[in-house]
Amino acid sequence: MNHQPQASAGRLNNRIAALLTARVTRPADRQRHFVGDGRVRTTEQSVGDRIGHSGATDAIPWQRRDDYANVLPPIEFEGFLFMPLRRVFGFVLLVLLTRCAPSKADCNLTMIAQMPLQVQDHLLVVPADLNAARVSLVVDSGAERTTISDAVAERLGLPHNSRYRTRSLGIGGRTVTTDVDLDRLVLGGVNFPIERAAVGTFRLQNERGLQADGLLGADVLLAFDMDIDVPGGKLTLYRARHCAESGPPWQEPAVQITGVATRKDRLLLPFELDGQSGMAILDTGAGRNVIGLDMARRMGLNEQTMGEDAKVRQRGVGPAEAIGYLHRFNLLRIGSTAETAPLIAVQLSDAGIGDALIGEPFLHGRRVWISFQNRQVFVSRRGEDR
């Protein structure tokens, strides 16, 4: 059963962006918002060699905004250290920070952070500093939260917080983990206001060149407009703009994917596969495109019809494995882009991915602009695009 949070990055991104734009490094409470008011959040499971989505966590009571004055931590602002003195100071500060949010008609482009980007075994990987330790994170817009592997959490001595337990149920079976507390998450020299990270029992190292320690998830990525420059080897995060006419900050020819939708903290792309239409999660952390159970059923795909297809082992957050199928289709269309004879993994169990995941095969060799705020996706053209 797949439970997903009601709060969205689109509603929360102004808060994180305002903090960073104002050069404030105070830990924001975005992750509490994911679990507040009786809500639940999702954790991750892998599909083949990537991380997917399923599971649920215990609901944590929401800490009201007017309670911040009692727990307000030290704040670094323009190189000075301010300590909370009394409740009214915290209230005034929150009001001032809110005024830093962009206006509804703000189309100005403001860069927040830029970092080098590598492709490792079909996954996008960036460097980060986690509590002053250098780590590598997979850029994973399909992961609900930034997640660290249990082995890395142990190696770095990250303290577990028993108040925040994560229950997951997916391909790998059932697991229960606790979040770890973070002092600092630094990307491109900028401290991002993330207080906690989820923990997963996955490995992101292999003999094919993948050397990663965790996932940089939607709780960070979708709070900003993103320029994923795969050919140029860099990831740039910009303040999310409230501007319907905004577009990518480059001059090279690009294709806009029309009909983009959002579902909680997911960007959905309309696609057509061998004449069958669907909506796919745009998942930058997917090493291959994946068809979900509902789509497979609509296309008449099952163990019998795919009996001659190659099987692929699929592993999730737990110790168990499931078997999927690599099926050759005729034509995949996403907007005006087209891929002939695509080889796509078909998942015949309910992994919570909906119709499909669109990942690395679509992103390969492209420059990609993603704006959750404006429901926009642009991709640079490849030879087969119209």
C-alpha positions in Angstrom: 0.0 0.0 0.0 1.4 3.3 -1.0 0.9 6.3 1.3 2.1 9.7 0.1 2.2 13.1 1.9 -0.3 15.8 1.3 2.2 18.6 1.6 4.0 19.5 -1.7 7.3 21.0 -2.6 5.4 23.6 -4.5 3.8 24.9 -1.3 7.1 24.7 0.7 9.8 25.8 -1.7 9.4 29.5 -1.0 10.4 28.8 2.6 13.7 27.1 1.8 14.5 29.3 -1.1 13.8 32.4 0.9 16.2 31.2 3.6 19.0 30.5 1.2 18.4 33.7 -0.9 18.6 35.7 2.4 21.9 33.8 3.2 20.4 32.4 6.3 21.6 28.9 7.4 19.1 28.2 10.0 17.7 24.7 9.8 14.2 25.0 8.3 11.4 22.7 9.4 10.4 21.4 5.9 10.7 17.8 6.9 8.4 18.2 9.8 5.8 19.6 7.4 5.9 16.2 5.5 4.7 14.4 8.6 2.6 17.0 10.3 -1.2 17.0 10.9 -1.4 13.3 10.9 0.2 13.0 7.4 2.5 10.3 6.3 5.5 10.3 4.1 7.0 7.7 1.8 10.4 6.0 1.8 12.2 4.4 -1.0 12.6 1.1 -2.7 14.7 0.1 -5.7 13.5 -1.0 -9.1 16.4 -2.8 -10.7 19.4 -0.5 -10.1 17.5 2.6 -8.9 15.5 3.8 -6.0 11.7 3.9 -6.2 8.8 4.8 -4.0 6.7 2.9 -1.5 6.0 2.6 2.2 4.8 4.8 5.0 6.0 6.3 8.2 4.6 7.0 11.6 2.7 10.4 11.7 4.4 13.0 14.0 2.4 15.8 15.6 2.8 19.0 13.7 4.8 21.7 15.5 2.9 24.9 15.1 4.6 27.9 13.6 4.1 29.9 16.8 6.0 27.3 18.7 9.2 28.2 16.9 10.1 31.0 19.2 10.6 28.5 22.1 13.0 26.3 20.1 14.6 28.7 17.7 18.2 27.6 17.2 21.2 30.0 16.6 21.0 31.8 13.2 23.9 32.7 11.0 23.1 35.8 9.0 25.7 37.6 6.9 28.5 36.2 9.1 27.0 37.2 12.5 25.5 34.9 15.1 22.1 35.8 16.6 20.7 34.0 19.6 16.9 33.9 20.2 16.1 36.2 23.2 12.3 35.9 23.6 9.2 34.8 21.8 8.5 38.1 20.1 12.0 38.1 18.5 11.3 34.8 16.9 7.9 36.0 15.6 9.4 39.1 14.1 12.2 37.1 12.5 9.8 34.7 10.9 7.8 37.6 9.5 11.0 39.1 8.0 12.0 35.8 6.4 8.6 35.4 4.9 9.0 38.8 3.2 12.1 37.3 1.4 9.8 35.0 -0.6 9.4 35.9 -4.3 6.4 37.8 -5.5 3.8 36.2 -7.7 5.1 38.0 -10.8 8.8 37.6 -10.1 10.6 36.3 -13.2 14.1 37.1 -12.1 16.6 34.3 -12.2 18.6 33.9 -9.0 21.2 31.1 -8.7 21.4 29.4 -5.3 24.1 26.7 -5.8 26.0 25.0 -8.5 27.9 21.7 -8.2 29.8 19.2 -10.5 27.7 16.4 -11.9 28.9 13.0 -12.9 27.2 10.1 -14.6 27.9 6.8 -12.7 26.4 3.6 -14.0 23.5 5.6 -15.6 22.8 7.6 -12.4 23.5 11.3 -11.8 25.8 11.9 -8.8 26.9 15.1 -7.1 29.4 15.7 -4.2 28.1 17.0 -0.9 29.4 17.7 2.6 27.4 15.9 5.4 28.4 17.1 8.8 31.7 18.1 7.4 32.3 14.7 5.8 32.5 14.5 2.0 29.9 12.2 0.5 28.3 11.5 -3.0 24.6 11.6 -3.5 22.4 10.4 -6.4 20.3 13.2 -7.8 16.9 11.6 -7.3 13.8 13.7 -7.9 11.7 10.5 -7.4 12.9 10.0 -3.8 10.5 11.7 -1.4 13.3 12.6 1.0 17.1 12.9 1.1 18.2 9.5 2.3 21.5 8.1 3.5 22.5 4.4 3.4 22.6 2.7 6.8 26.3 1.8 6.3 27.2 5.5 5.7 25.1 6.7 8.6 27.1 4.2 10.8 30.4 5.1 9.3 29.9 8.9 9.9 28.4 8.3 13.4 25.2 10.1 12.6 22.9 10.1 15.6 19.6 8.3 15.2 16.5 10.2 16.3 14.0 7.7 17.7 11.1 10.2 17.5 11.1 9.7 13.7 10.6 6.1 12.6 10.2 5.1 9.0 8.2 2.0 8.0 8.6 0.8 4.5 6.8 -1.9 2.5 8.0 -2.6 -1.0 9.9 -4.9 -3.2 12.5 -5.6 -0.6 9.9 -6.5 2.1 9.2 -4.7 5.4 11.7 -2.5 7.2 11.6 -0.1 10.1 14.4 2.5 10.4 14.9 5.8 12.4 16.0 9.1 10.8 19.4 10.5 11.6 19.9 14.1 12.7 22.1 16.3 10.6 24.1 19.4 11.5 25.0 20.5 8.0 24.2 19.5 4.4 26.4 21.5 2.1 25.9 21.5 -1.7 28.0 23.7 -3.9 29.3 25.6 -0.9 25.8 26.4 0.4 24.4 25.1 3.6 20.9 23.7 3.0 18.4 23.8 5.9 17.8 20.1 6.3 17.7 18.9 9.9 17.2 15.2 9.3 17.7 12.5 6.7 16.0 9.2 6.2 18.0 6.0 6.3 17.8 3.2 3.8 19.3 -0.3 3.7 20.5 -0.1 0.1 24.0 -0.1 -1.5 24.9 2.4 -4.1 28.4 1.0 -5.0 29.1 -1.5 -7.7 31.8 -2.7 -10.1 30.3 -0.6 -12.9 31.6 2.7 -11.4 28.7 3.7 -9.1 30.1 5.1 -5.8 27.4 6.9 -3.9 26.4 7.2 -0.3 22.7 8.2 -0.5 20.0 10.1 -2.4 19.5 13.8 -2.8 15.7 13.8 -2.8 12.7 15.9 -3.7 12.7 17.7 -0.3 15.7 19.6 -1.6 15.5 19.4 -5.4 11.9 20.3 -6.1 12.1 23.3 -3.8 14.1 25.0 -6.6 14.2 25.4 -10.3 16.8 22.9 -11.6 19.2 23.0 -14.5 20.6 19.5 -15.0 23.4 19.9 -17.5 24.4 16.3 -18.2 26.7 17.2 -21.2 28.3 20.1 -19.3 28.7 18.1 -16.1 27.0 20.4 -13.6 23.8 20.8 -11.6 22.5 24.3 -10.8 19.7 25.2 -8.4 17.9 28.5 -8.8 15.3 30.1 -6.6 11.9 28.9 -7.7 10.2 31.6 -9.8 6.4 32.4 -9.8 6.5 33.1 -13.5 4.5 31.1 -16.1 6.5 32.6 -18.9 9.9 31.5 -17.4 12.1 29.0 -19.3 15.5 27.5 -19.2 18.5 29.8 -18.9 20.2 28.6 -22.1 20.1 29.5 -25.8 20.4 26.0 -27.3 17.3 24.4 -29.0 15.0 22.8 -26.4 11.8 20.8 -26.4 9.1 21.8 -23.9 7.1 18.8 -22.6 3.5 20.0 -22.5 0.9 18.6 -20.2 3.2 18.3 -17.1 1.2 17.7 -13.9 2.1 17.3 -10.2 1.0 14.8 -7.7 2.0 15.8 -4.2 5.8 15.9 -4.6 6.0 14.3 -8.0 6.3 15.7 -11.5 4.3 13.7 -14.0 5.0 13.6 -17.7 2.4 12.5 -20.3 3.7 9.7 -22.4 2.5 7.2 -25.0 3.9 3.7 -25.3 2.8 1.6 -28.3 -0.4 3.6 -28.6 -1.2 3.4 -24.8 -1.3 6.7 -22.9 -0.2 7.2 -19.4 1.4 9.6 -16.9 4.9 8.9 -15.7 6.9 10.1 -12.7 10.0 12.0 -13.9 12.6 10.3 -11.8 16.2 11.6 -12.2 17.3 8.7 -9.9 16.0 5.9 -12.2 18.7 4.1 -14.1 16.2 2.8 -16.6 12.6 3.5 -17.6 10.1 1.3 -15.7 6.5 0.3 -16.5 4.3 -0.1 -13.4 1.7 -2.8 -12.7 -1.4 -0.8 -13.8 0.2 0.1 -17.2 1.3 -3.4 -17.7 -2.2 -4.7 -17.2 -3.6 -2.2 -19.6 -1.1 -3.3 -22.2 -1.9 -7.0 -21.6 1.6 -7.8 -20.2 2.0 -10.6 -17.8 4.4 -13.5 -17.0 3.0 -15.5 -19.9 3.2 -12.8 -22.6 6.7 -11.9 -21.4 7.9 -15.4 -20.9 10.8 -15.1 -23.3 11.9 -11.7 -22.1 15.1 -11.4 -20.0 14.5 -11.2 -16.3 16.0 -8.5 -14.0 16.5 -8.7 -10.3 14.8 -5.9 -8.4 15.8 -5.0 -4.8 14.3 -2.6 -2.4 15.0 -1.2 1.0 14.7 -4.7 2.6 16.6 -7.9 2.1 14.2 -9.5 -0.3 14.3 -9.5 -4.1 11.7 -9.5 -6.8 11.9 -10.3 -10.5 10.9 -8.0 -13.3 11.1 -8.3 -17.1 13.0 -6.4 -19.7 10.5 -6.0 -22.6 11.1 -4.5 -26.0 8.4 -2.1 -27.1 8.0 -0.4 -30.5 7.8 3.3 -29.8 7.9 5.6 -26.7 6.7 9.2 -27.1 7.2 11.9 -24.4 6.0 15.2 -25.8 7.6 15.6 -29.2 10.5 13.3 -28.3 10.4 9.7 -29.6 12.5 6.6 -28.9 12.1 3.6 -31.2 12.5 0.0 -30.0 13.0 1.0 -26.3 13.9 -1.7 -23.8 11.9 -1.0 -20.7 11.7 -2.9 -17.3 8.2 -4.1 -16.5 7.2 -4.3 -12.8 4.5 -6.9 -12.1 4.0 -6.1 -8.4 2.5 -3.0 -6.9 5.6 -0.9 -6.2 3.8 2.4 -5.9 5.2 3.9 -9.1 1.9 4.4 -10.9 2.0 4.0 -14.7 5.7 4.4 -15.1 9.0 6.0 -14.2 10.9 8.0 -16.8 14.6 8.2 -16.0 18.1 8.0 -17.4 17.3 6.8 -21.0 15.2 10.0 -21.5 17.7 12.3 -19.8 20.8 10.7 -21.4 22.9 13.3 -23.2 20.4 16.1 -22.6 20.3 19.3 -20.7 17.1 19.4 -18.6 15.2 22.3 -17.0 12.8 21.3 -14.3 10.4 23.8 -12.5 8.1 22.2 -10.1 6.6 25.6 -9.2 5.6 26.3 -12.8 5.0 22.6 -13.9 7.6 23.0 -16.6 10.1 20.5 -18.1 12.4 21.5 -21.0 15.0 19.2 -22.5 17.7 19.9 -25.1 17.1 18.3 -28.4 18.6 15.1 -29.6 18.8 13.9 -33.2 15.6 11.9 -33.1 13.5 14.7 -31.6 11.1 16.6 -33.8 
